[in-house]
Amino acid sequence: VEAGRLVTALPTRARRLRSRTYRRAAPATPAVVTFRHPRWPEITVEAPVRELSSQGFSIATDVVESLLYAGLEVDAASLRAGGREVVFRGELRSVTPASGPQQGYCGFRLLPETTDDERQWLELVDETLYPT
């Protein structure tokens, strides 16, 4: 303590922690997303869901082979899980290519087509995040 203030040495390292606004979790039952690539309609992307939240989800895929990039807007996609199908629009928000044994993945912001689709999505997310 110097002049009424606590004085410490500079840290030897800094650690970045990420805080998410919305909780994420792996789906309670296997889930698959399917959509036609908006720029190259001959490409159909079908990939397993890694994790989901109330605002979106991430999929495991080869982002290079699927020609996916951040900012891509998908107009018609469907997510199937546990006997349900949710139709939505979405935007790719992040893309991470494969690195060594780690598979590539990308994050989607979900934009449901109808209020019924939004309700179905939130029910699916609630079942995953808050199982009974």
Salt bridges, closest charged atoms under 4 A:
GLU46 OE1 - ARG80 NH2 3.85
GLU51 OE2 - ARG24 NH1 2.96
GLU91 OE1 - ARG93 NH1 3.49
GLU113 OE2 - ARG89 NE 3.65
ASP116 OD1 - ARG119 NH2 2.35
GLU123 OE1 - ARG84 NH1 3.27
GLU123 OE2 - ARG119 NH1 2.86
GLU127 OE2 - ARG84 NH2 2.52
